[in-house]
Amino acid sequence: MKRVIAIIILVPLAVLLVALAVANRHGVVLSLDPFNGDAPAAAITLPLYFVVFAAMAFGVLLGGVGTWLGQGHWRRQARRLKREASGPRREKDGYRTVAVTGPTAGLPALRRDAA
């Protein structure tokens, strides 16, 4: 079901992106000099679709980093809870080992004839 939904969404999106890239092949000047617009010191000519796709990729990357940083509290809490849960788990495993190997040698045996 998820695969069908993904195909229904991703195939038209891919067609739209390819159409955008084909329609916007002309070059645009990307200037890194805000003070001299006529003859910029640092400028590069790129296809428009490349500029648009790079901006989208940068936005996705920036959003992912922001989300990762925002969820740091939850990851920290999960690590703390995992450490807290490992103590009782080790204790339970210790009891299970004692139950399998039998009582320790230092304990007295029960007498059945003491009635």
N, C-alpha and C positions, 0 to 999 in steps of 0.2 A: 504494500500500500504506500509506504514512504517513497519507494522507488518511482511509482507512477506519479505521485505528486511532485517529486523532484523533476521528473522528465517534463511534466506539464508546465512547470515554472521555468526550468533552466533552458530548455530548447528555444522557446520564444525570446528569452533574454539574450541568449547567444546570437540569435538571428539579428536582434536589434543592435547588439554591439558590433557585429560584423558590418551591418549596414551603416552604422555611425562611422566606423573606421574607413569604409570605402568612400562615403560621401564627404569626408573631411580630411582628404589627403594633402591639401595645400599647406604650405609652410606658414608658420606664424613666428614672429620674433619674440622670444622670451627675454626681456631686458631685466638685468639685475642692478641697473643704475637708475635710481628714482629722480636724480637731479638733472640729467641731460637726456631728454627724450629723443632729440634729433639724431645724435651720434653717441649712443651709449658706450661706455667703456667695457662693460661686460654684457654681452648679448649672445644669444644662440638661436638659430632657426631650427624649429622642430615641426613635424606634422601636428596639426591640431588634435587629432585623435590621441596621439602620444601624450600630449599635455593633459588632456581630459582623463585618460586612463591612469596616468601617473598621479594626478590629484586624487582620484578615487582610491587608488591603492594606498596612498599616503593617509587618506582619511580612515580607511579600514585598519591600517597599522596603528594609527594614533588611537582609534577607538578601542582596539584590542589591548593596547598598553594601558589605557585608562581603566578599562574593565578589570584587567589583571591587578592593577594597583588598588582599585576599589574593593576587590574581593580578598585582599590580604588578611583582613580581620577574620574572615571565615576559614581561610586556610590555617591560620595560626590556632584558631579554636579547635579545628579538626586534629591538628598535631597534638595539642594538649590533651584532648579527650582520648586520643589513641594511646598516649603515654599512661594516662590514668587507667585505662582499661587493661593495659598489659600487666599491671600488678596483680589484680584478682585472677587473671588468666594463668599467670605463673603459679599462684597459690593453688588454684584448682588442679593444675598439672602435677604439682607436688603431692596433693592428696591422692590423686589417681595413681601415682607411682607407689605410694605407700600401700594403697588398697590392693594393688596387683602383687607386690612383693610380699605382703603379709605384715603382721605386726613386728615392731622392732624387737631386738633381742633383750633390751633393757626392761621391758614390761613383764610383770609376773603373769603366769598362766592362770586361767580360771580353774578353780577346783569344783568338780561336779559332785563330789561325795560329801560336801560340807553342809548337809541338810539336817 
